[in-house]
Amino acid sequence: MEVSDARKLKSLEAENRQLQRLLAEQLLDNTMLRDVNSKKVVTPDAKREAVSYIQADFGVSERRTCAAMAVG
């Protein structure tokens, strides 16, 4: 294995780790949304309750929860 091959391999491994992290985050977001989707989340109070529920149940931040739910 030459130096250029080792660099390419290292670059591919780094890209693979990044893609795996992104996939894991997306799967978590989907799981959170499926868990809340069974409830009606229309009013601001219902949205607050859903955000609190997800934070407590999944242990994620309020910012991430609001981003996943598309709550401003």
PDB file of N, H, CA, C and O in Angstrom:
ATOM      1  N   MET A   1       0.856  -1.176   0.000  1.00  0.00           N
ATOM      2  CA  MET A   1       0.000   0.000   0.000  1.00  0.00           C
ATOM      3  C   MET A   1       0.901   1.237   0.000  1.00  0.00           C
ATOM      4  O   MET A   1       1.804   1.375   0.825  1.00  0.00           O
ATOM      5  N   GLU A   2       0.633   2.100  -0.922  1.00  0.00           N
ATOM      6  H   GLU A   2      -0.101   1.988  -1.592  1.00  0.00           H
ATOM      7  CA  GLU A   2       1.415   3.317  -1.023  1.00  0.00           C
ATOM      8  C   GLU A   2       0.819   4.414  -0.157  1.00  0.00           C
ATOM      9  O   GLU A   2      -0.281   4.279   0.380  1.00  0.00           O
ATOM     10  N   VAL A   3       1.561   5.492  -0.034  1.00  0.00           N
ATOM     11  H   VAL A   3       2.454   5.601  -0.471  1.00  0.00           H
ATOM     12  CA  VAL A   3       1.133   6.614   0.791  1.00  0.00           C
ATOM     13  C   VAL A   3      -0.164   7.208   0.261  1.00  0.00           C
ATOM     14  O   VAL A   3      -1.055   7.537   1.045  1.00  0.00           O
ATOM     15  N   SER A   4      -0.285   7.349  -1.049  1.00  0.00           N
ATOM     16  H   SER A   4       0.438   7.082  -1.686  1.00  0.00           H
ATOM     17  CA  SER A   4      -1.509   7.928  -1.625  1.00  0.00           C
ATOM     18  C   SER A   4      -2.716   7.023  -1.377  1.00  0.00           C
ATOM     19  O   SER A   4      -3.823   7.512  -1.152  1.00  0.00           O
ATOM     20  N   ASP A   5      -2.506   5.712  -1.418  1.00  0.00           N
ATOM     21  H   ASP A   5      -1.607   5.315  -1.601  1.00  0.00           H
ATOM     22  CA  ASP A   5      -3.591   4.775  -1.125  1.00  0.00           C
ATOM     23  C   ASP A   5      -4.023   4.883   0.335  1.00  0.00           C
ATOM     24  O   ASP A   5      -5.214   4.825   0.639  1.00  0.00           O
ATOM     25  N   ALA A   6      -3.062   5.038   1.227  1.00  0.00           N
ATOM     26  H   ALA A   6      -2.094   5.084   0.979  1.00  0.00           H
ATOM     27  CA  ALA A   6      -3.372   5.176   2.649  1.00  0.00           C
ATOM     28  C   ALA A   6      -4.148   6.460   2.906  1.00  0.00           C
ATOM     29  O   ALA A   6      -5.062   6.479   3.731  1.00  0.00           O
ATOM     30  N   ARG A   7      -3.794   7.525   2.214  1.00  0.00           N
ATOM     31  H   ARG A   7      -3.052   7.511   1.544  1.00  0.00           H
ATOM     32  CA  ARG A   7      -4.510   8.796   2.382  1.00  0.00           C
ATOM     33  C   ARG A   7      -5.953   8.680   1.882  1.00  0.00           C
ATOM     34  O   ARG A   7      -6.886   9.171   2.517  1.00  0.00           O
ATOM     35  N   LYS A   8      -6.114   8.026   0.737  1.00  0.00           N
ATOM     36  H   LYS A   8      -5.356   7.628   0.221  1.00  0.00           H
ATOM     37  CA  LYS A   8      -7.463   7.828   0.197  1.00  0.00           C
ATOM     38  C   LYS A   8      -8.311   6.998   1.159  1.00  0.00           C
ATOM     39  O   LYS A   8      -9.478   7.308   1.401  1.00  0.00           O
ATOM     40  N   LEU A   9      -7.712   5.943   1.703  1.00  0.00           N
ATOM     41  H   LEU A   9      -6.764   5.691   1.507  1.00  0.00           H
ATOM     42  CA  LEU A   9      -8.421   5.084   2.640  1.00  0.00           C
ATOM     43  C   LEU A   9      -8.816   5.858   3.890  1.00  0.00           C
ATOM     44  O   LEU A   9      -9.938   5.723   4.377  1.00  0.00           O
ATOM     45  N   LYS A  10      -7.908   6.661   4.405  1.00  0.00           N
ATOM     46  H   LYS A  10      -6.996   6.771   4.009  1.00  0.00           H
ATOM     47  CA  LYS A  10      -8.191   7.468   5.591  1.00  0.00           C
ATOM     48  C   LYS A  10      -9.315   8.462   5.308  1.00  0.00           C
ATOM     49  O   LYS A  10     -10.189   8.675   6.150  1.00  0.00           O
ATOM     50  N   SER A  11      -9.290   9.065   4.131  1.00  0.00           N
ATOM     51  H   SER A  11      -8.580   8.892   3.448  1.00  0.00           H
ATOM     52  CA  SER A  11     -10.331  10.014   3.741  1.00  0.00           C
ATOM     53  C   SER A  11     -11.683   9.314   3.629  1.00  0.00           C
ATOM     54  O   SER A  11     -12.701   9.838   4.082  1.00  0.00           O
ATOM     55  N   LEU A  12     -11.687   8.123   3.018  1.00  0.00           N
ATOM     56  H   LEU A  12     -10.860   7.697   2.649  1.00  0.00           H
ATOM     57  CA  LEU A  12     -12.936   7.367   2.888  1.00  0.00           C
ATOM     58  C   LEU A  12     -13.487   6.931   4.241  1.00  0.00           C
ATOM     59  O   LEU A  12     -14.699   6.946   4.459  1.00  0.00           O
ATOM     60  N   GLU A  13     -12.594   6.545   5.146  1.00  0.00           N
ATOM     61  H   GLU A  13     -11.610   6.534   4.969  1.00  0.00           H
ATOM     62  CA  GLU A  13     -13.032   6.150   6.483  1.00  0.00           C
ATOM     63  C   GLU A  13     -13.642   7.331   7.233  1.00  0.00           C
ATOM     64  O   GLU A  13     -14.638   7.172   7.937  1.00  0.00           O
ATOM     65  N   ALA A  14     -13.050   8.508   7.085  1.00  0.00           N
ATOM     66  H   ALA A  14     -12.240   8.638   6.513  1.00  0.00           H
ATOM     67  CA  ALA A  14     -13.590   9.702   7.733  1.00  0.00           C
ATOM     68  C   ALA A  14     -14.960  10.052   7.156  1.00  0.00           C
ATOM     69  O   ALA A  14     -15.878  10.409   7.894  1.00  0.00           O
ATOM     70  N   GLU A  15     -15.090   9.948   5.852  1.00  0.00           N
ATOM     71  H   GLU A  15     -14.345   9.657   5.253  1.00  0.00           H
ATOM     72  CA  GLU A  15     -16.381  10.223   5.218  1.00  0.00           C
ATOM     73  C   GLU A  15     -17.428   9.207   5.662  1.00  0.00           C
ATOM     74  O   GLU A  15     -18.585   9.562   5.890  1.00  0.00           O
ATOM     75  N   ASN A  16     -17.027   7.953   5.785  1.00  0.00           N
ATOM     76  H   ASN A  16     -16.088   7.664   5.600  1.00  0.00           H
ATOM     77  CA  ASN A  16     -17.937   6.906   6.236  1.00  0.00           C
ATOM     78  C   ASN A  16     -18.417   7.174   7.658  1.00  0.00           C
ATOM     79  O   ASN A  16     -19.602   7.006   7.945  1.00  0.00           O
ATOM     80  N   ARG A  17     -17.522   7.588   8.552  1.00  0.00           N
ATOM     81  H   ARG A  17     -16.559   7.724   8.319  1.00  0.00           H
ATOM     82  CA  ARG A  17     -17.913   7.909   9.930  1.00  0.00           C
ATOM     83  C   ARG A  17     -18.917   9.054   9.955  1.00  0.00           C
ATOM     84  O   ARG A  17     -19.892   9.020  10.706  1.00  0.00           O
ATOM     85  N   GLN A  18     -18.671  10.069   9.125  1.00  0.00           N
ATOM     86  H   GLN A  18     -17.880  10.096   8.515  1.00  0.00           H
ATOM     87  CA  GLN A  18     -19.575  11.211   9.078  1.00  0.00           C
ATOM     88  C   GLN A  18     -20.954  10.785   8.568  1.00  0.00           C
ATOM     89  O   GLN A  18     -21.972  11.205   9.119  1.00  0.00           O
ATOM     90  N   LEU A  19     -20.994   9.968   7.534  1.00  0.00           N
ATOM     91  H   LEU A  19     -20.167   9.627   7.087  1.00  0.00           H
ATOM     92  CA  LEU A  19     -22.270   9.510   6.998  1.00  0.00           C
ATOM     93  C   LEU A  19     -23.017   8.625   7.993  1.00  0.00           C
ATOM     94  O   LEU A  19     -24.242   8.696   8.090  1.00  0.00           O
ATOM     95  N   GLN A  20     -22.288   7.798   8.725  1.00  0.00           N
ATOM     96  H   GLN A  20     -21.292   7.741   8.645  1.00  0.00           H
ATOM     97  CA  GLN A  20     -22.921   6.960   9.745  1.00  0.00           C
ATOM     98  C   GLN A  20     -23.532   7.814  10.850  1.00  0.00           C
ATOM     99  O   GLN A  20     -24.622   7.514  11.338  1.00  0.00           O
ATOM    100  N   ARG A  21     -22.838   8.873  11.243  1.00  0.00           N
ATOM    101  H   ARG A  21     -21.954   9.117  10.846  1.00  0.00           H
ATOM    102  CA  ARG A  21     -23.356   9.772  12.277  1.00  0.00           C
ATOM    103  C   ARG A  21     -24.618  10.471  11.788  1.00  0.00           C
ATOM    104  O   ARG A  21     -25.601  10.576  12.522  1.00  0.00           O
ATOM    105  N   LEU A  22     -24.587  10.949  10.543  1.00  0.00           N
ATOM    106  H   LEU A  22     -23.788  10.864   9.947  1.00  0.00           H
ATOM    107  CA  LEU A  22     -25.759  11.614   9.980  1.00  0.00           C
ATOM    108  C   LEU A  22     -26.947  10.662   9.891  1.00  0.00           C
ATOM    109  O   LEU A  22     -28.081  11.047  10.179  1.00  0.00           O
ATOM    110  N   LEU A  23     -26.688   9.435   9.494  1.00  0.00           N
ATOM    111  H   LEU A  23     -25.768   9.123   9.260  1.00  0.00           H
ATOM    112  CA  LEU A  23     -27.762   8.446   9.401  1.00  0.00           C
ATOM    113  C   LEU A  23     -28.346   8.149  10.778  1.00  0.00           C
ATOM    114  O   LEU A  23     -29.564   8.053  10.930  1.00  0.00           O
ATOM    115  N   ALA A  24     -27.488   8.004  11.773  1.00  0.00           N
ATOM    116  H   ALA A  24     -26.498   8.082  11.650  1.00  0.00           H
ATOM    117  CA  ALA A  24     -27.964   7.729  13.133  1.00  0.00           C
ATOM    118  C   ALA A  24     -28.811   8.888  13.652  1.00  0.00           C
ATOM    119  O   ALA A  24     -29.836   8.660  14.293  1.00  0.00           O
ATOM    120  N   GLU A  25     -28.398  10.126  13.384  1.00  0.00           N
ATOM    121  H   GLU A  25     -27.565  10.311  12.863  1.00  0.00           H
ATOM    122  CA  GLU A  25     -29.179  11.281  13.816  1.00  0.00           C
ATOM    123  C   GLU A  25     -30.531  11.320  13.115  1.00  0.00           C
ATOM    124  O   GLU A  25     -31.544  11.626  13.744  1.00  0.00           O
ATOM    125  N   GLN A  26     -30.559  11.015  11.831  1.00  0.00           N
ATOM    126  H   GLN A  26     -29.736  10.766  11.320  1.00  0.00           H
ATOM    127  CA  GLN A  26     -31.815  11.016  11.082  1.00  0.00           C
ATOM    128  C   GLN A  26     -32.749   9.924  11.584  1.00  0.00           C
ATOM    129  O   GLN A  26     -33.955  10.144  11.697  1.00  0.00           O
ATOM    130  N   LEU A  27     -32.205   8.753  11.884  1.00  0.00           N
ATOM    131  H   LEU A  27     -31.225   8.574  11.792  1.00  0.00           H
ATOM    132  CA  LEU A  27     -33.029   7.673  12.418  1.00  0.00           C
ATOM    133  C   LEU A  27     -33.613   8.047  13.781  1.00  0.00           C
ATOM    134  O   LEU A  27     -34.761   7.718  14.076  1.00  0.00           O
ATOM    135  N   LEU A  28     -32.827   8.733  14.607  1.00  0.00           N
ATOM    136  H   LEU A  28     -31.894   9.001  14.366  1.00  0.00           H
ATOM    137  CA  LEU A  28     -33.331   9.188  15.898  1.00  0.00           C
ATOM    138  C   LEU A  28     -34.449  10.200  15.707  1.00  0.00           C
ATOM    139  O   LEU A  28     -35.470  10.136  16.392  1.00  0.00           O
ATOM    140  N   ASP A  29     -34.263  11.138  14.777  1.00  0.00           N
ATOM    141  H   ASP A  29     -33.434  11.191  14.221  1.00  0.00           H
ATOM    142  CA  ASP A  29     -35.311  12.124  14.502  1.00  0.00           C
ATOM    143  C   ASP A  29     -36.593  11.435  14.032  1.00  0.00           C
ATOM    144  O   ASP A  29     -37.688  11.790  14.470  1.00  0.00           O
ATOM    145  N   ASN A  30     -36.457  10.453  13.144  1.00  0.00           N
ATOM    146  H   ASN A  30     -35.568  10.164  12.788  1.00  0.00           H
ATOM    147  CA  ASN A  30     -37.634   9.733  12.661  1.00  0.00           C
ATOM    148  C   ASN A  30     -38.341   8.992  13.794  1.00  0.00           C
ATOM    149  O   ASN A  30     -39.570   8.980  13.863  1.00  0.00           O
ATOM    150  N   THR A  31     -37.567   8.382  14.670  1.00  0.00           N
ATOM    151  H   THR A  31     -36.569   8.392  14.613  1.00  0.00           H
ATOM    152  CA  THR A  31     -38.152   7.666  15.808  1.00  0.00           C
ATOM    153  C   THR A  31     -38.893   8.628  16.735  1.00  0.00           C
ATOM    154  O   THR A  31     -39.981   8.319  17.220  1.00  0.00           O
ATOM    155  N   MET A  32     -38.299   9.787  16.976  1.00  0.00           N
ATOM    156  H   MET A  32     -37.415  10.038  16.582  1.00  0.00           H
ATOM    157  CA  MET A  32     -38.943  10.785  17.833  1.00  0.00           C
ATOM    158  C   MET A  32     -40.264  11.236  17.213  1.00  0.00           C
ATOM    159  O   MET A  32     -41.276  11.338  17.907  1.00  0.00           O
ATOM    160  N   LEU A  33     -40.254  11.505  15.918  1.00  0.00           N
ATOM    161  H   LEU A  33     -39.432  11.423  15.354  1.00  0.00           H
ATOM    162  CA  LEU A  33     -41.462  11.988  15.254  1.00  0.00           C
ATOM    163  C   LEU A  33     -42.546  10.915  15.200  1.00  0.00           C
ATOM    164  O   LEU A  33     -43.728  11.225  15.348  1.00  0.00           O
ATOM    165  N   ARG A  34     -42.159   9.668  14.992  1.00  0.00           N
ATOM    166  H   ARG A  34     -41.198   9.416  14.872  1.00  0.00           H
ATOM    167  CA  ARG A  34     -43.146   8.585  14.999  1.00  0.00           C
ATOM    168  C   ARG A  34     -43.782   8.438  16.373  1.00  0.00           C
ATOM    169  O   ARG A  34     -44.973   8.148  16.485  1.00  0.00           O
ATOM    170  N   ASP A  35     -42.990   8.636  17.412  1.00  0.00           N
ATOM    171  H   ASP A  35     -42.022   8.871  17.321  1.00  0.00           H
ATOM    172  CA  ASP A  35     -43.497   8.507  18.773  1.00  0.00           C
ATOM    173  C   ASP A  35     -44.524   9.597  19.082  1.00  0.00           C
ATOM    174  O   ASP A  35     -45.505   9.342  19.781  1.00  0.00           O
ATOM    175  N   VAL A  36     -44.310  10.790  18.576  1.00  0.00           N
ATOM    176  H   VAL A  36     -43.513  10.997  18.009  1.00  0.00           H
ATOM    177  CA  VAL A  36     -45.208  11.912  18.848  1.00  0.00           C
ATOM    178  C   VAL A  36     -46.343  11.957  17.834  1.00  0.00           C
ATOM    179  O   VAL A  36     -47.390  12.542  18.111  1.00  0.00           O
ATOM    180  N   ASN A  37     -46.160  11.361  16.687  1.00  0.00           N
ATOM    181  H   ASN A  37     -45.310  10.886  16.461  1.00  0.00           H
ATOM    182  CA  ASN A  37     -47.132  11.458  15.605  1.00  0.00           C
ATOM    183  C   ASN A  37     -48.491  10.875  15.982  1.00  0.00           C
ATOM    184  O   ASN A  37     -49.496  11.225  15.364  1.00  0.00           O
ATOM    185  N   SER A  38     -48.543  10.011  16.962  1.00  0.00           N
ATOM    186  H   SER A  38     -47.726   9.727  17.464  1.00  0.00           H
ATOM    187  CA  SER A  38     -49.808   9.420  17.362  1.00  0.00           C
ATOM    188  C   SER A  38     -50.705  10.418  18.096  1.00  0.00           C
ATOM    189  O   SER A  38     -51.897  10.172  18.282  1.00  0.00           O
ATOM    190  N   LYS A  39     -50.127  11.536  18.506  1.00  0.00           N
ATOM    191  H   LYS A  39     -49.159  11.735  18.355  1.00  0.00           H
ATOM    192  CA  LYS A  39     -50.882  12.554  19.229  1.00  0.00           C
ATOM    193  C   LYS A  39     -51.129  13.744  18.312  1.00  0.00           C
ATOM    194  O   LYS A  39     -50.367  13.986  17.376  1.00  0.00           O
ATOM    195  N   LYS A  40     -52.193  14.480  18.588  1.00  0.00           N
ATOM    196  H   LYS A  40     -52.811  14.282  19.348  1.00  0.00           H
ATOM    197  CA  LYS A  40     -52.446  15.700  17.832  1.00  0.00           C
ATOM    198  C   LYS A  40     -51.563  16.809  18.388  1.00  0.00           C
ATOM    199  O   LYS A  40     -51.598  17.107  19.582  1.00  0.00           O
ATOM    200  N   VAL A  41     -50.782  17.408  17.520  1.00  0.00           N
ATOM    201  H   VAL A  41     -50.753  17.166  16.550  1.00  0.00           H
ATOM    202  CA  VAL A  41     -49.871  18.469  17.925  1.00  0.00           C
ATOM    203  C   VAL A  41     -50.167  19.670  17.044  1.00  0.00           C
ATOM    204  O   VAL A  41     -49.470  19.928  16.063  1.00  0.00           O
ATOM    205  N   VAL A  42     -51.220  20.403  17.414  1.00  0.00           N
ATOM    206  H   VAL A  42     -51.786  20.193  18.211  1.00  0.00           H
ATOM    207  CA  VAL A  42     -51.648  21.527  16.595  1.00  0.00           C
ATOM    208  C   VAL A  42     -51.498  22.845  17.348  1.00  0.00           C
ATOM    209  O   VAL A  42     -50.974  23.818  16.804  1.00  0.00           O
ATOM    210  N   THR A  43     -51.943  22.877  18.564  1.00  0.00           N
ATOM    211  H   THR A  43     -52.368  22.087  19.006  1.00  0.00           H
ATOM    212  CA  THR A  43     -51.910  24.111  19.339  1.00  0.00           C
ATOM    213  C   THR A  43     -50.517  24.328  19.932  1.00  0.00           C
ATOM    214  O   THR A  43     -49.753  23.375  20.085  1.00  0.00           O
ATOM    215  N   PRO A  44     -50.191  25.558  20.261  1.00  0.00           N
ATOM    216  CA  PRO A  44     -48.887  25.826  20.886  1.00  0.00           C
ATOM    217  C   PRO A  44     -48.669  25.036  22.177  1.00  0.00           C
ATOM    218  O   PRO A  44     -47.561  24.570  22.445  1.00  0.00           O
ATOM    219  N   ASP A  45     -49.728  24.887  22.975  1.00  0.00           N
ATOM    220  H   ASP A  45     -50.628  25.266  22.758  1.00  0.00           H
ATOM    221  CA  ASP A  45     -49.592  24.110  24.215  1.00  0.00           C
ATOM    222  C   ASP A  45     -49.272  22.651  23.918  1.00  0.00           C
ATOM    223  O   ASP A  45     -48.447  22.043  24.599  1.00  0.00           O
ATOM    224  N   ALA A  46     -49.919  22.091  22.906  1.00  0.00           N
ATOM    225  H   ALA A  46     -50.589  22.585  22.352  1.00  0.00           H
ATOM    226  CA  ALA A  46     -49.656  20.697  22.536  1.00  0.00           C
ATOM    227  C   ALA A  46     -48.231  20.545  22.019  1.00  0.00           C
ATOM    228  O   ALA A  46     -47.579  19.533  22.278  1.00  0.00           O
ATOM    229  N   LYS A  47     -47.750  21.544  21.290  1.00  0.00           N
ATOM    230  H   LYS A  47     -48.280  22.365  21.080  1.00  0.00           H
ATOM    231  CA  LYS A  47     -46.376  21.499  20.783  1.00  0.00           C
ATOM    232  C   LYS A  47     -45.378  21.557  21.934  1.00  0.00           C
ATOM    233  O   LYS A  47     -44.378  20.839  21.933  1.00  0.00           O
ATOM    234  N   ARG A  48     -45.654  22.415  22.918  1.00  0.00           N
ATOM    235  H   ARG A  48     -46.466  22.998  22.919  1.00  0.00           H
ATOM    236  CA  ARG A  48     -44.766  22.497  24.090  1.00  0.00           C
ATOM    237  C   ARG A  48     -44.723  21.170  24.839  1.00  0.00           C
ATOM    238  O   ARG A  48     -43.657  20.710  25.250  1.00  0.00           O
ATOM    239  N   GLU A  49     -45.892  20.562  25.010  1.00  0.00           N
ATOM    240  H   GLU A  49     -46.758  20.935  24.676  1.00  0.00           H
ATOM    241  CA  GLU A  49     -45.954  19.277  25.700  1.00  0.00           C
ATOM    242  C   GLU A  49     -45.194  18.205  24.917  1.00  0.00           C
ATOM    243  O   GLU A  49     -44.486  17.388  25.507  1.00  0.00           O
ATOM    244  N   ALA A  50     -45.340  18.208  23.603  1.00  0.00           N
ATOM    245  H   ALA A  50     -45.915  18.871  23.124  1.00  0.00           H
ATOM    246  CA  ALA A  50     -44.645  17.219  22.773  1.00  0.00           C
ATOM    247  C   ALA A  50     -43.138  17.406  22.856  1.00  0.00           C
ATOM    248  O   ALA A  50     -42.393  16.430  22.941  1.00  0.00           O
ATOM    249  N   VAL A  51     -42.687  18.656  22.832  1.00  0.00           N
ATOM    250  H   VAL A  51     -43.292  19.449  22.763  1.00  0.00           H
ATOM    251  CA  VAL A  51     -41.250  18.934  22.934  1.00  0.00           C
ATOM    252  C   VAL A  51     -40.730  18.466  24.289  1.00  0.00           C
ATOM    253  O   VAL A  51     -39.673  17.840  24.365  1.00  0.00           O
ATOM    254  N   SER A  52     -41.458  18.762  25.349  1.00  0.00           N
ATOM    255  H   SER A  52     -42.316  19.271  25.287  1.00  0.00           H
ATOM    256  CA  SER A  52     -41.045  18.321  26.688  1.00  0.00           C
ATOM    257  C   SER A  52     -41.000  16.800  26.781  1.00  0.00           C
ATOM    258  O   SER A  52     -40.087  16.224  27.373  1.00  0.00           O
ATOM    259  N   TYR A  53     -42.005  16.163  26.185  1.00  0.00           N
ATOM    260  H   TYR A  53     -42.747  16.631  25.705  1.00  0.00           H
ATOM    261  CA  TYR A  53     -42.072  14.700  26.211  1.00  0.00           C
ATOM    262  C   TYR A  53     -40.868  14.085  25.500  1.00  0.00           C
ATOM    263  O   TYR A  53     -40.241  13.161  26.019  1.00  0.00           O
ATOM    264  N   ILE A  54     -40.547  14.599  24.314  1.00  0.00           N
ATOM    265  H   ILE A  54     -41.056  15.350  23.893  1.00  0.00           H
ATOM    266  CA  ILE A  54     -39.413  14.062  23.545  1.00  0.00           C
ATOM    267  C   ILE A  54     -38.107  14.301  24.290  1.00  0.00           C
ATOM    268  O   ILE A  54     -37.246  13.423  24.337  1.00  0.00           O
ATOM    269  N   GLN A  55     -37.959  15.490  24.873  1.00  0.00           N
ATOM    270  H   GLN A  55     -38.659  16.203  24.835  1.00  0.00           H
ATOM    271  CA  GLN A  55     -36.735  15.782  25.621  1.00  0.00           C
ATOM    272  C   GLN A  55     -36.544  14.797  26.763  1.00  0.00           C
ATOM    273  O   GLN A  55     -35.444  14.287  26.975  1.00  0.00           O
ATOM    274  N   ALA A  56     -37.607  14.533  27.491  1.00  0.00           N
ATOM    275  H   ALA A  56     -38.501  14.946  27.319  1.00  0.00           H
ATOM    276  CA  ALA A  56     -37.504  13.629  28.631  1.00  0.00           C
ATOM    277  C   ALA A  56     -37.313  12.183  28.181  1.00  0.00           C
ATOM    278  O   ALA A  56     -36.526  11.445  28.774  1.00  0.00           O
ATOM    279  N   ASP A  57     -38.026  11.781  27.140  1.00  0.00           N
ATOM    280  H   ASP A  57     -38.665  12.381  26.658  1.00  0.00           H
ATOM    281  CA  ASP A  57     -38.008  10.385  26.711  1.00  0.00           C
ATOM    282  C   ASP A  57     -36.725  10.018  25.968  1.00  0.00           C
ATOM    283  O   ASP A  57     -36.186   8.928  26.164  1.00  0.00           O
ATOM    284  N   PHE A  58     -36.235  10.913  25.121  1.00  0.00           N
ATOM    285  H   PHE A  58     -36.673  11.798  24.962  1.00  0.00           H
ATOM    286  CA  PHE A  58     -35.074  10.597  24.298  1.00  0.00           C
ATOM    287  C   PHE A  58     -33.790  11.259  24.783  1.00  0.00           C
ATOM    288  O   PHE A  58     -32.705  10.900  24.324  1.00  0.00           O
ATOM    289  N   GLY A  59     -33.891  12.211  25.695  1.00  0.00           N
ATOM    290  H   GLY A  59     -34.773  12.503  26.067  1.00  0.00           H
ATOM    291  CA  GLY A  59     -32.708  12.863  26.233  1.00  0.00           C
ATOM    292  C   GLY A  59     -31.987  13.747  25.223  1.00  0.00           C
ATOM    293  O   GLY A  59     -30.757  13.802  25.200  1.00  0.00           O
ATOM    294  N   VAL A  60     -32.758  14.434  24.391  1.00  0.00           N
ATOM    295  H   VAL A  60     -33.756  14.389  24.410  1.00  0.00           H
ATOM    296  CA  VAL A  60     -32.160  15.335  23.409  1.00  0.00           C
ATOM    297  C   VAL A  60     -32.458  16.779  23.802  1.00  0.00           C
ATOM    298  O   VAL A  60     -33.304  17.041  24.657  1.00  0.00           O
ATOM    299  N   SER A  61     -31.755  17.700  23.170  1.00  0.00           N
ATOM    300  H   SER A  61     -31.068  17.487  22.476  1.00  0.00           H
ATOM    301  CA  SER A  61     -31.911  19.106  23.519  1.00  0.00           C
ATOM    302  C   SER A  61     -33.212  19.675  22.955  1.00  0.00           C
ATOM    303  O   SER A  61     -33.814  19.115  22.038  1.00  0.00           O
ATOM    304  N   GLU A  62     -33.620  20.790  23.525  1.00  0.00           N
ATOM    305  H   GLU A  62     -33.131  21.244  24.269  1.00  0.00           H
ATOM    306  CA  GLU A  62     -34.825  21.472  23.059  1.00  0.00           C
ATOM    307  C   GLU A  62     -34.638  21.961  21.624  1.00  0.00           C
ATOM    308  O   GLU A  62     -35.562  21.899  20.813  1.00  0.00           O
ATOM    309  N   ARG A  63     -33.462  22.436  21.324  1.00  0.00           N
ATOM    310  H   ARG A  63     -32.711  22.486  21.983  1.00  0.00           H
ATOM    311  CA  ARG A  63     -33.175  22.937  19.972  1.00  0.00           C
ATOM    312  C   ARG A  63     -33.309  21.825  18.936  1.00  0.00           C
ATOM    313  O   ARG A  63     -33.916  22.018  17.883  1.00  0.00           O
ATOM    314  N   ARG A  64     -32.745  20.670  19.238  1.00  0.00           N
ATOM    315  H   ARG A  64     -32.252  20.513  20.093  1.00  0.00           H
ATOM    316  CA  ARG A  64     -32.830  19.554  18.290  1.00  0.00           C
ATOM    317  C   ARG A  64     -34.265  19.062  18.158  1.00  0.00           C
ATOM    318  O   ARG A  64     -34.710  18.735  17.057  1.00  0.00           O
ATOM    319  N   THR A  65     -34.984  19.008  19.256  1.00  0.00           N
ATOM    320  H   THR A  65     -34.623  19.273  20.150  1.00  0.00           H
ATOM    321  CA  THR A  65     -36.368  18.574  19.217  1.00  0.00           C
ATOM    322  C   THR A  65     -37.208  19.505  18.368  1.00  0.00           C
ATOM    323  O   THR A  65     -37.999  19.052  17.540  1.00  0.00           O
ATOM    324  N   CYS A  66     -37.043  20.797  18.566  1.00  0.00           N
ATOM    325  H   CYS A  66     -36.401  21.165  19.238  1.00  0.00           H
ATOM    326  CA  CYS A  66     -37.818  21.772  17.790  1.00  0.00           C
ATOM    327  C   CYS A  66     -37.448  21.699  16.312  1.00  0.00           C
ATOM    328  O   CYS A  66     -38.318  21.844  15.453  1.00  0.00           O
ATOM    329  N   ALA A  67     -36.187  21.478  16.006  1.00  0.00           N
ATOM    330  H   ALA A  67     -35.480  21.360  16.704  1.00  0.00           H
ATOM    331  CA  ALA A  67     -35.772  21.359  14.608  1.00  0.00           C
ATOM    332  C   ALA A  67     -36.383  20.127  13.967  1.00  0.00           C
ATOM    333  O   ALA A  67     -36.823  20.185  12.819  1.00  0.00           O
ATOM    334  N   ALA A  68     -36.420  19.009  14.689  1.00  0.00           N
ATOM    335  H   ALA A  68     -36.063  18.961  15.622  1.00  0.00           H
ATOM    336  CA  ALA A  68     -36.994  17.783  14.141  1.00  0.00           C
ATOM    337  C   ALA A  68     -38.502  17.935  13.924  1.00  0.00           C
ATOM    338  O   ALA A  68     -39.051  17.403  12.959  1.00  0.00           O
ATOM    339  N   MET A  69     -39.160  18.655  14.815  1.00  0.00           N
ATOM    340  H   MET A  69     -38.715  19.086  15.599  1.00  0.00           H
ATOM    341  CA  MET A  69     -40.603  18.830  14.709  1.00  0.00           C
ATOM    342  C   MET A  69     -40.979  20.024  13.839  1.00  0.00           C
ATOM    343  O   MET A  69     -42.160  20.260  13.585  1.00  0.00           O
ATOM    344  N   ALA A  70     -39.988  20.770  13.387  1.00  0.00           N
ATOM    345  H   ALA A  70     -39.029  20.578  13.594  1.00  0.00           H
ATOM    346  CA  ALA A  70     -40.211  21.980  12.581  1.00  0.00           C
ATOM    347  C   ALA A  70     -41.061  22.985  13.350  1.00  0.00           C
ATOM    348  O   ALA A  70     -41.982  23.592  12.803  1.00  0.00           O
ATOM    349  N   VAL A  71     -40.733  23.149  14.631  1.00  0.00           N
ATOM    350  H   VAL A  71     -39.984  22.657  15.076  1.00  0.00           H
ATOM    351  CA  VAL A  71     -41.405  24.114  15.484  1.00  0.00           C
ATOM    352  C   VAL A  71     -40.496  25.325  15.602  1.00  0.00           C
ATOM    353  O   VAL A  71     -39.315  25.192  15.924  1.00  0.00           O
ATOM    354  N   GLY A  72     -41.036  26.492  15.344  1.00  0.00           N
ATOM    355  H   GLY A  72     -41.995  26.600  15.082  1.00  0.00           H
ATOM    356  CA  GLY A  72     -40.208  27.709  15.366  1.00  0.00           C
ATOM    357  C   GLY A  72     -40.014  28.191  16.703  1.00  0.00           C
ATOM    358  O   GLY A  72     -39.343  29.204  16.903  1.00  0.00           O
TER     359      GLY A  72
END
